[in-house]
C-alpha cells in the first residue's frame, strides 16, 4: 500500500473512557490502515484508557505545571511549528473544537471539526461555529472579536457551560 504524504493529527483532550474517545481510535486505526501517518494529540494529564495501534504516533501537550493556559500555548505552538499547511487536524467534541479552532487562528491549517451533539444541544456550539467561519475567512478580526465577546456574554448570562 502506498503511504499518503498528508499527515493527520487527531486532537482530543485525552484517551480516557468515553464514546468520543473510542470513535476517534476507530477513525485513527482506519486512517493508518489506508496508509496515512497519524498522530494522536492530547492535552490532558489523564492516562490512556484505550489501546491503539503502535503505528499511531502519540503527543501529549499537557503542561507539566498543570496550568490550562500553558497547555493551550503548547497546543498553539505545536499546531504552528509541527503541523504544516499540507497536513490535516481532526478535532472531536465541541469544547475541543473551540480550542483547536482558536489555537489555529491565522495559521492556515486544514481542520475538520466533528460535532457529536445535536445542533443546539451544546452552549459552546455557536462559539465553535464563529471560530470555524473566521478560519474559513468569513470574518475580519474585529468582527470575530465582537462575535466571540457576544457569545461569551450569552454563556455567562446563562451561567453554565
The 8 nearest C-alpha neighbors of each residue, nearest first, counted from 0:
[[1, 2, 34, 33, 32, 3, 35, 31],
 [2, 0, 34, 3, 33, 35, 4, 32],
 [1, 3, 34, 35, 0, 4, 36, 33],
 [4, 2, 35, 5, 34, 1, 36, 6],
 [5, 3, 6, 2, 35, 36, 86, 85],
 [6, 4, 86, 3, 85, 7, 35, 36],
 [7, 5, 86, 36, 37, 4, 35, 87],
 [6, 8, 37, 87, 88, 86, 36, 38],
 [7, 9, 88, 38, 39, 37, 89, 87],
 [10, 8, 89, 39, 88, 40, 90, 38],
 [9, 11, 90, 40, 41, 89, 39, 8],
 [12, 10, 41, 13, 91, 40, 95, 90],
 [11, 13, 41, 42, 43, 95, 10, 14],
 [14, 12, 41, 11, 43, 15, 45, 42],
 [13, 15, 47, 20, 48, 49, 16, 46],
 [16, 14, 48, 47, 13, 17, 46, 20],
 [17, 15, 48, 14, 20, 49, 18, 21],
 [16, 18, 20, 19, 21, 15, 14, 22],
 [19, 17, 21, 20, 22, 16, 23, 15],
 [18, 20, 22, 21, 17, 23, 91, 92],
 [19, 21, 23, 17, 18, 22, 14, 24],
 [20, 22, 18, 24, 23, 19, 17, 25],
 [23, 21, 25, 19, 24, 20, 18, 26],
 [22, 24, 26, 20, 25, 21, 27, 19],
 [23, 25, 27, 21, 22, 26, 28, 20],
 [26, 24, 22, 28, 23, 27, 29, 21],
 [27, 25, 23, 29, 24, 28, 30, 22],
 [26, 28, 30, 24, 29, 25, 23, 31],
 [29, 27, 25, 31, 30, 26, 24, 32],
 [30, 28, 32, 26, 27, 31, 25, 33],
 [29, 31, 27, 33, 32, 28, 35, 26],
 [30, 32, 35, 34, 28, 33, 29, 27],
 [31, 33, 29, 30, 34, 28, 35, 27],
 [34, 32, 30, 31, 35, 29, 0, 2],
 [35, 33, 2, 31, 32, 3, 1, 30],
 [34, 36, 31, 3, 30, 37, 33, 2],
 [35, 37, 6, 7, 31, 34, 38, 5],
 [38, 36, 7, 55, 35, 8, 6, 56],
 [39, 37, 56, 8, 57, 55, 9, 40],
 [38, 40, 9, 57, 8, 56, 58, 10],
 [41, 39, 10, 58, 59, 9, 38, 57],
 [42, 40, 59, 12, 11, 13, 10, 43],
 [41, 43, 61, 60, 12, 59, 70, 13],
 [42, 44, 61, 45, 12, 13, 41, 59],
 [43, 45, 61, 46, 42, 13, 59, 65],
 [46, 44, 43, 13, 47, 15, 14, 42],
 [47, 45, 48, 44, 15, 14, 13, 43],
 [48, 46, 14, 15, 49, 45, 13, 50],
 [47, 49, 15, 16, 14, 46, 50, 45],
 [50, 48, 47, 14, 51, 15, 16, 21],
 [49, 51, 48, 52, 47, 24, 14, 53],
 [52, 50, 53, 49, 24, 55, 28, 54],
 [53, 51, 54, 55, 28, 50, 31, 27],
 [52, 54, 55, 51, 56, 50, 57, 28],
 [53, 55, 52, 56, 31, 37, 36, 51],
 [56, 54, 53, 37, 38, 52, 57, 39],
 [55, 57, 38, 39, 37, 54, 58, 53],
 [56, 58, 39, 38, 40, 55, 59, 41],
 [59, 57, 40, 39, 60, 41, 56, 38],
 [60, 58, 41, 42, 61, 40, 57, 43],
 [59, 61, 42, 73, 41, 70, 62, 74],
 [62, 60, 42, 70, 43, 59, 44, 63],
 [61, 63, 70, 65, 64, 69, 66, 60],
 [62, 64, 65, 61, 66, 44, 70, 69],
 [65, 63, 62, 66, 69, 61, 67, 70],
 [66, 64, 62, 63, 67, 61, 70, 69],
 [65, 67, 69, 68, 64, 62, 70, 63],
 [68, 66, 70, 69, 71, 65, 62, 61],
 [67, 69, 71, 70, 66, 72, 62, 73],
 [68, 70, 72, 66, 71, 67, 62, 73],
 [71, 69, 62, 73, 67, 61, 68, 72],
 [72, 70, 74, 68, 73, 69, 67, 75],
 [71, 73, 75, 69, 74, 70, 76, 68],
 [74, 72, 70, 76, 71, 75, 60, 77],
 [73, 75, 71, 77, 72, 76, 78, 70],
 [76, 74, 102, 72, 78, 77, 73, 79],
 [75, 77, 79, 73, 74, 78, 80, 72],
 [78, 76, 74, 81, 80, 79, 75, 73],
 [79, 77, 82, 75, 76, 81, 80, 74],
 [78, 80, 76, 77, 81, 75, 82, 106],
 [81, 79, 77, 78, 76, 82, 83, 75],
 [82, 80, 77, 78, 79, 83, 76, 86],
 [81, 83, 78, 80, 86, 79, 77, 84],
 [84, 82, 85, 86, 81, 108, 80, 79],
 [83, 85, 108, 86, 107, 109, 82, 87],
 [86, 84, 83, 5, 87, 109, 108, 6],
 [85, 87, 6, 5, 83, 84, 7, 82],
 [86, 88, 7, 109, 110, 8, 6, 89],
 [89, 87, 110, 8, 7, 9, 111, 109],
 [90, 88, 111, 9, 110, 10, 112, 8],
 [89, 91, 10, 112, 96, 9, 113, 111],
 [90, 92, 113, 112, 11, 96, 95, 10],
 [93, 91, 95, 114, 94, 96, 113, 115],
 [92, 94, 96, 95, 114, 124, 97, 123],
 [95, 93, 97, 96, 92, 98, 123, 127],
 [96, 94, 98, 92, 97, 93, 99, 91],
 [97, 95, 93, 99, 94, 98, 90, 112],
 [96, 98, 127, 100, 94, 95, 99, 101],
 [97, 99, 95, 101, 96, 100, 102, 94],
 [100, 98, 96, 102, 97, 101, 95, 103],
 [101, 99, 97, 103, 102, 98, 130, 96],
 [100, 102, 104, 98, 103, 99, 97, 130],
 [103, 101, 75, 99, 100, 104, 98, 74],
 [104, 102, 100, 106, 101, 99, 105, 78],
 [105, 103, 101, 106, 102, 134, 100, 107],
 [104, 106, 107, 103, 134, 108, 102, 133],
 [107, 105, 103, 108, 104, 79, 84, 78],
 [108, 106, 105, 84, 109, 103, 104, 134],
 [109, 107, 84, 106, 110, 103, 83, 87],
 [110, 108, 87, 88, 86, 84, 107, 111],
 [111, 109, 88, 87, 89, 108, 112, 90],
 [110, 112, 89, 88, 90, 113, 109, 87],
 [113, 111, 90, 96, 89, 91, 110, 114],
 [112, 114, 91, 90, 92, 115, 111, 89],
 [115, 113, 92, 116, 93, 112, 91, 117],
 [114, 116, 92, 113, 117, 93, 19, 91],
 [117, 115, 114, 120, 118, 121, 93, 119],
 [116, 118, 120, 119, 115, 121, 114, 124],
 [119, 117, 120, 116, 121, 124, 114, 115],
 [118, 120, 121, 117, 122, 124, 116, 125],
 [119, 121, 117, 118, 116, 122, 124, 123],
 [122, 120, 123, 119, 124, 116, 118, 93],
 [121, 123, 124, 160, 120, 125, 154, 119],
 [124, 122, 126, 121, 125, 127, 93, 94],
 [123, 125, 127, 126, 122, 121, 128, 93],
 [126, 124, 128, 127, 123, 129, 122, 150],
 [125, 127, 129, 123, 124, 128, 150, 130],
 [128, 126, 97, 124, 130, 125, 129, 131],
 [127, 129, 131, 125, 126, 130, 132, 124],
 [128, 130, 132, 126, 131, 127, 125, 133],
 [131, 129, 133, 127, 128, 132, 100, 134],
 [132, 130, 128, 134, 133, 129, 127, 135],
 [131, 133, 135, 129, 137, 130, 134, 128],
 [134, 132, 138, 136, 130, 137, 135, 131],
 [133, 135, 131, 136, 132, 104, 130, 105],
 [134, 136, 132, 133, 137, 131, 138, 130],
 [137, 135, 133, 134, 138, 132, 139, 131],
 [136, 138, 132, 133, 135, 139, 134, 131],
 [139, 137, 133, 136, 142, 143, 140, 132],
 [138, 140, 142, 141, 143, 137, 133, 136],
 [139, 141, 143, 142, 144, 138, 133, 145],
 [142, 140, 144, 143, 139, 145, 138, 146],
 [143, 141, 145, 139, 140, 144, 138, 146],
 [142, 144, 140, 146, 141, 145, 138, 147],
 [143, 145, 147, 141, 142, 146, 148, 140],
 [144, 146, 142, 148, 143, 147, 149, 141],
 [145, 147, 149, 143, 148, 144, 142, 150],
 [148, 146, 150, 144, 149, 145, 143, 151],
 [147, 149, 145, 151, 146, 150, 144, 152],
 [148, 150, 146, 152, 147, 151, 145, 153],
 [151, 149, 153, 147, 152, 148, 126, 146],
 [152, 150, 154, 148, 153, 149, 147, 155],
 [153, 151, 155, 149, 154, 150, 156, 148],
 [152, 154, 150, 156, 151, 155, 157, 149],
 [155, 153, 151, 157, 152, 156, 158, 150],
 [154, 156, 158, 152, 157, 153, 151, 159],
 [157, 155, 153, 158, 154, 152, 159, 151],
 [156, 158, 154, 155, 159, 153, 160, 152],
 [159, 157, 155, 156, 154, 160, 153, 152],
 [160, 158, 157, 154, 155, 122, 156, 153],
 [159, 122, 154, 123, 158, 121, 157, 155]]
